[in-house]
Every structure is written in structure tokens, then in C-alpha cells.
Amino acid sequence: GTVPTLWDLLQPDEKRPKQFYRGYDVFDPVKVGFETDTPQARRKGFLLDTTQRGNGNAGHSGERYGTTLADEQKRALVEYMKTL
């Protein structure tokens, strides 16, 4: 739960969101995860700060995990994952 969407998981550590709202369980069909930056998410969720100890969102990096793919390839992978 320290990345809000599948799209964010495919990003290198430094490009992943550092803060986002959790607990608003409305599906984001584009990025495949939950909405985290809407006014409703801010109102109903709680702020997760990944810079705080124990909340880190690093890891699962490198070629093996898809973080080095081009954005076009990442989009294709996300679209494929939607079909499963």
C-alpha cells in the first residue's frame, strides 16, 4: 500500500509519489489503483507520507520489475494487466 497505483509501482523509486491519500476506495481505471488526489480522497482518506520511517515506497526496482521500461511499454503493460 505504499504506492497508490500499478502505474506508480512501475516508476523508479525517485518518481513514485512521496505523499498521497489512502482510504478512499474509488478505483482509478487509468492507473489501476485508487484515486488519491481528488478532493473526495483528501476529505475521506488519510495522508500517507512515504518519507516517514516505516512508510517507505522504495524497492521493486530495475529491469526485473519493469521500472526501466519506456513509458509507452509501461502503458501497454498496464493495459494488458487490465485484461487479466
C-alpha positions as a Markdown table, in Angstrom:
| # | Residue | x | y | z |
|---|---|---|---|---|
| 1 | Gly | 0.0 | 0.0 | 0.0 |
| 2 | Thr | 2.9 | 2.5 | -0.2 |
| 3 | Val | 2.2 | 3.1 | -3.9 |
| 4 | Pro | -1.3 | 4.1 | -4.9 |
| 5 | Thr | -1.5 | 2.5 | -8.4 |
| 6 | Leu | 0.1 | 0.0 | -10.6 |
| 7 | Trp | 1.4 | 2.8 | -12.8 |
| 8 | Asp | 3.2 | 4.2 | -9.8 |
| 9 | Leu | 4.7 | 0.8 | -9.0 |
| 10 | Leu | 6.3 | 0.7 | -12.4 |
| 11 | Gln | 8.1 | 4.0 | -11.8 |
| 12 | Pro | 11.6 | 4.2 | -10.5 |
| 13 | Asp | 11.7 | 5.0 | -6.7 |
| 14 | Glu | 12.5 | 8.7 | -7.3 |
| 15 | Lys | 9.4 | 9.2 | -9.4 |
| 16 | Arg | 6.9 | 7.5 | -7.1 |
| 17 | Pro | 4.6 | 9.7 | -5.1 |
| 18 | Lys | 6.0 | 10.7 | -1.7 |
| 19 | Gln | 2.6 | 11.7 | -0.3 |
| 20 | Phe | -0.9 | 10.7 | -1.2 |
| 21 | Tyr | -4.2 | 10.0 | 0.4 |
| 22 | Arg | -5.2 | 6.4 | 1.3 |
| 23 | Gly | -8.6 | 5.1 | 2.4 |
| 24 | Tyr | -10.8 | 6.5 | -0.4 |
| 25 | Asp | -11.6 | 3.3 | -2.2 |
| 26 | Val | -12.7 | 4.6 | -5.6 |
| 27 | Phe | -11.0 | 2.8 | -8.4 |
| 28 | Asp | -8.8 | 4.6 | -10.8 |
| 29 | Pro | -9.3 | 2.7 | -14.1 |
| 30 | Val | -6.5 | 4.6 | -15.9 |
| 31 | Lys | -3.6 | 4.0 | -13.5 |
| 32 | Val | -5.1 | 0.8 | -11.9 |
| 33 | Gly | -5.3 | 1.6 | -8.3 |
| 34 | Phe | -7.2 | 4.0 | -6.1 |
| 35 | Glu | -7.9 | 7.7 | -6.6 |
| 36 | Thr | -5.6 | 9.6 | -4.2 |
| 37 | Asp | -5.5 | 13.2 | -5.3 |
| 38 | Thr | -9.2 | 14.2 | -5.7 |
| 39 | Pro | -11.0 | 16.5 | -3.2 |
| 40 | Gln | -13.0 | 13.5 | -2.1 |
| 41 | Ala | -9.9 | 11.4 | -1.4 |
| 42 | Arg | -8.4 | 14.3 | 0.6 |
| 43 | Arg | -11.6 | 14.6 | 2.6 |
| 44 | Lys | -12.2 | 10.9 | 3.3 |
| 45 | Gly | -8.7 | 9.5 | 3.3 |
| 46 | Phe | -5.6 | 9.9 | 5.4 |
| 47 | Leu | -2.3 | 11.3 | 4.3 |
| 48 | Leu | 0.4 | 8.7 | 3.8 |
| 49 | Asp | 3.8 | 10.2 | 3.8 |
| 50 | Thr | 6.4 | 7.7 | 2.4 |
| 51 | Thr | 9.3 | 9.8 | 3.7 |
| 52 | Gln | 8.3 | 8.8 | 7.3 |
| 53 | Arg | 10.0 | 5.9 | 8.9 |
| 54 | Gly | 8.2 | 2.6 | 8.2 |
| 55 | Asn | 6.3 | 4.1 | 5.2 |
| 56 | Gly | 9.0 | 3.8 | 2.5 |
| 57 | Asn | 8.0 | 3.1 | -1.0 |
| 58 | Ala | 11.4 | 2.1 | -2.4 |
| 59 | Gly | 12.1 | -1.3 | -3.7 |
| 60 | His | 11.0 | -3.5 | -6.6 |
| 61 | Ser | 13.2 | -1.5 | -8.9 |
| 62 | Gly | 15.2 | -2.4 | -12.0 |
| 63 | Glu | 14.7 | -4.3 | -15.2 |
| 64 | Arg | 13.1 | -7.3 | -13.4 |
| 65 | Tyr | 10.2 | -5.2 | -12.1 |
| 66 | Gly | 9.5 | -3.1 | -15.2 |
| 67 | Thr | 10.7 | 0.2 | -13.8 |
| 68 | Thr | 13.3 | 0.6 | -16.6 |
| 69 | Leu | 10.7 | 0.2 | -19.4 |
| 70 | Ala | 9.8 | 3.2 | -21.6 |
| 71 | Asp | 6.5 | 4.9 | -20.7 |
| 72 | Glu | 4.9 | 3.5 | -23.8 |
| 73 | Gln | 5.8 | 0.0 | -22.7 |
| 74 | Lys | 4.6 | 0.7 | -19.2 |
| 75 | Arg | 1.2 | 1.9 | -20.6 |
| 76 | Ala | 1.0 | -1.3 | -22.7 |
| 77 | Leu | 1.7 | -3.4 | -19.7 |
| 78 | Val | -0.9 | -1.6 | -17.6 |
| 79 | Glu | -3.4 | -2.1 | -20.4 |
| 80 | Tyr | -2.6 | -5.8 | -20.5 |
| 81 | Met | -2.9 | -6.2 | -16.8 |
| 82 | Lys | -6.4 | -4.7 | -17.0 |
| 83 | Thr | -7.5 | -7.7 | -19.1 |
| 84 | Leu | -6.5 | -10.3 | -16.5 |
